[in-house]
Amino acid sequence: MALVQFAGERMLAYPLDHVSARLNDASWLASSLLHAEQVQLQGPDRASWKVRPPVSFVSGLIESTITVLERQAGRMVRWRIVGKSVGASSTTEITMHLEADGENRTRVKWSAEVTEMTGLLKLAPKGLVAATANKVVEEVWQGVERKLAAGQ
């Protein structure tokens, strides 16, 4: 059961095969994060990093791990991200559906569900969690687009 759900769509100015290869690779995705520290690239199926929380009620660093749960090259990828900090943890599952949109563009339709929150996160208002998650998602997309633009 999802505690918080959110979704969106992003148009990327790159061909489907290029975008799919990148978004199906957990290490590539983790290396594109703008504010990540101590990134550990563990191959296409798993990566981890630490990040300062974007909310004041969670202190220290959040240790996060992304694991690919399912992938269909050129079509979709599904991940699980587990984040742990002092006094709180969360589990989020994200699904991305990819499709070609014109010659050199890819449409990404994504949805995310926070399936578990513990500690201080469990006490936070769902609206605050959703707003914070949307901010983080936007920063992730900025990092992805920056890395794609750099030809990586």
Residue pairs with C-beta under 8 A, 6 or more apart in sequence:
1 115
2 113
2 114
2 115
3 113
3 114
3 115
3 116
3 117
3 126
3 129
4 113
4 114
4 126
4 129
4 130
4 133
5 111
5 112
5 113
5 114
6 111
6 112
6 130
6 133
6 134
6 137
7 109
7 110
7 111
7 112
8 109
8 110
8 137
9 107
9 108
9 109
9 110
10 107
10 108
10 110
10 141
11 101
11 105
11 106
11 107
11 108
12 19
12 105
12 106
12 107
12 108
12 144
12 145
12 148
13 104
13 105
14 104
14 105
14 106
14 148
15 100
15 103
15 104
15 105
15 106
16 74
16 98
16 99
16 100
16 106
17 74
18 106
18 148
19 98
19 106
19 108
19 148
20 73
20 74
20 75
20 77
20 98
20 106
21 73
22 28
22 29
22 144
22 147
22 148
22 152
23 29
23 77
23 96
23 98
23 108
23 144
24 44
24 68
24 71
24 73
24 77
25 44
26 42
26 43
26 44
26 45
26 46
26 47
26 66
26 67
26 68
26 79
27 41
27 42
27 43
27 44
27 46
27 47
28 44
28 147
28 152
29 47
29 66
29 140
29 144
30 36
30 39
30 41
30 47
30 48
30 49
30 66
31 39
31 41
31 47
31 147
32 140
32 143
32 144
32 146
32 147
33 39
33 49
33 51
33 139
33 140
33 143
34 139
34 142
34 143
34 146
35 51
35 52
35 139
36 49
36 50
36 51
37 49
37 50
37 51
37 52
37 61
38 49
38 50
39 47
39 48
39 49
40 47
40 48
40 49
41 47
42 48
44 68
45 67
45 68
46 65
46 66
46 67
46 68
47 65
47 66
48 63
48 64
48 65
48 66
49 63
49 64
50 61
50 62
50 63
50 64
51 61
51 62
51 64
52 61
52 62
53 59
53 60
53 61
53 62
53 85
54 132
54 135
54 136
55 124
55 128
55 132
57 120
57 124
58 85
58 86
58 87
58 88
58 120
58 121
59 85
59 86
59 87
60 85
60 86
61 85
62 83
62 84
62 85
63 83
63 84
63 85
64 81
64 82
64 83
64 84
65 81
65 82
66 79
66 80
66 81
67 79
67 80
67 81
67 82
68 77
68 78
68 79
69 78
69 79
69 80
69 93
70 76
70 77
70 78
71 77
71 78
74 98
75 97
75 98
75 99
76 95
76 96
76 97
76 98
77 95
77 96
77 98
78 93
78 94
78 95
78 96
79 93
79 94
80 91
80 92
80 93
80 94
81 91
81 92
81 93
81 94
82 89
82 90
82 91
83 89
83 90
83 91
83 92
87 119
87 120
88 117
88 118
88 119
88 120
88 121
88 122
89 116
89 117
89 118
89 119
89 121
90 114
90 116
90 117
90 118
90 121
91 114
91 115
91 116
92 112
92 113
92 114
92 115
92 133
93 112
93 113
93 115
94 110
94 111
94 112
95 110
95 111
95 112
96 108
96 109
96 110
97 108
97 109
97 110
98 106
98 107
98 108
99 106
99 107
99 109
100 106
100 107
101 107
112 133
112 137
114 129
114 133
117 124
117 129
121 129
